[in-house]
Amino acid sequence: MFDYNTVKKIFFKLNPENAHNVAEFVFKNGIRFCPFLANELTKRYFVSNERLKQNILDTTFLNPVGLAAGFDKNATMIKMLTALGFGHIEFGTVTPKPQDGNPKPRLFRHIEQESIQNAMGFNNDGMEKVKERVEKIYPFATPLFANIGKNKTTSDEDALSDYEKLIDKFKNISNTIVINISSPNTPGLRNLQNEDFIKALFVMAKEKTDKPVLLKIAPDLEIKDAINICSVALEHGAGGIIATNTTVDYSLLPNPQSFGGISGKVLEEKSSAIFEELAKEFYGKTTLISVGGIDSAEIAYKRIKMGANLVQIYSSFIFKGPKLNRDISDGILKLMDRDGFAHISEVIGVDRR
Ligand SMILES: Cc1cc2nc3c(=O)[nH]c(=O)nc-3n(C[C@H](O)[C@H](O)[C@H](O)COP(=O)(O)O)c2cc1C
């Protein structure tokens, strides 16, 4: 019987980035060497239920729990991650040119707080290599989101052209494209969260593709700025909003590093608060995806009631393992029974009605 706590004990003895690399090796090669594994894992972890099924973003989602960006930066683990239960997978952030990211160490666990701090800086293989991998499997059983970002060496003036190249690369091999201008680990990137850039970005995106293009935002924006930026994005064709990325509010941790973005349990309150304000403004007008500190069916359900169509997880997957996917979906079904909802569509945004 697979016991994640044992695996975690071993993994947590390694430094976090080495642990991630070992997991990537296993996830990348596991199904290749053991093809029956995919079926076994899918049976154990993947929840597919008519009551949770949604047709949104021009595709079908069998369950509402997705993998947030940053875990599978290079799209090497998509098959295994689907078998582990994720209802959609956001690969990336991918940049036009390959880049190494920031100097190590750049990934830290805060175990007691069930939180992570990272300053990875978009380490990735670049769009050509990632495209080669994804086009081999697309269209895929599970919706794929391509999360895209500019290279560190690209100036603000040239940033638009980076996003243009990336949209061209991924528009035909992903279900949805996610614009990342909210990572704290590329100097100046968050400055692109301004009206002029966002307008230019979505006007360009609309000319390039009919696929939904979503904006992922930071939790550190003033709420009025967040609403303003999202309004501009939506007015110019954005297909939805993902809130939120990691935070640079270091007061959330007792022993923080002085750099990088914080995710996990300590982000929950902040992420939830900004998501709720955005949902008050945009529920019913667009697709909303909530991410940040979600680690249980109760929290996921709360975000869905606030107005989220889908939720995403990253840090809690590290602390709780793949069973969490099933626990969240099964738990949502139980909460729906308790509250007398037949279908998830009745739950989404019930707080707003
Ligand atoms: C190690 C690490 C790397 C990440 N890399 C990215 C990234 O490349 N692009 C991105 O949009 N978000 C990235 N994120 C942010 C997550 O997608 C997510 O928004 C954030 O972690 C909050 O969710 P969580 O509390 O469930 O982890 C990263 C998060 C972590 C922990």
The ligand as an ORCA input file, in Angstrom:
! r2SCAN-3c Opt
* xyz 0 1
  C       8.164     26.217     -6.406
  C       7.072     27.029     -7.045
  C       7.235     27.452     -8.360
  C       6.229     28.212     -8.965
  N       6.390     28.595    -10.276
  C       5.406     29.274    -10.895
  C       5.517     29.626    -12.262
  O       6.487     29.283    -12.935
  N       4.495     30.350    -12.807
  C       3.377     30.720    -12.104
  O       2.469     31.356    -12.667
  N       3.236     30.368    -10.806
  C       4.213     29.666    -10.195
  N       4.063     29.309     -8.886
  C       2.861     29.761     -8.146
  C       1.768     28.707     -8.125
  O       1.293     28.421     -9.408
  C       0.581     29.186     -7.252
  O       0.008     30.327     -7.838
  C       1.005     29.515     -5.823
  O       1.967     28.600     -5.371
  C      -0.176     29.523     -4.849
  O      -0.754     28.243     -4.753
  P      -0.450     27.209     -3.533
  O      -0.607     27.980     -2.267
  O      -1.434     26.109     -3.730
  O       0.964     26.743     -3.738
  C       5.053     28.551     -8.251
  C       4.892     28.096     -6.934
  C       5.877     27.338     -6.336
  C       5.679     26.854     -4.924
*
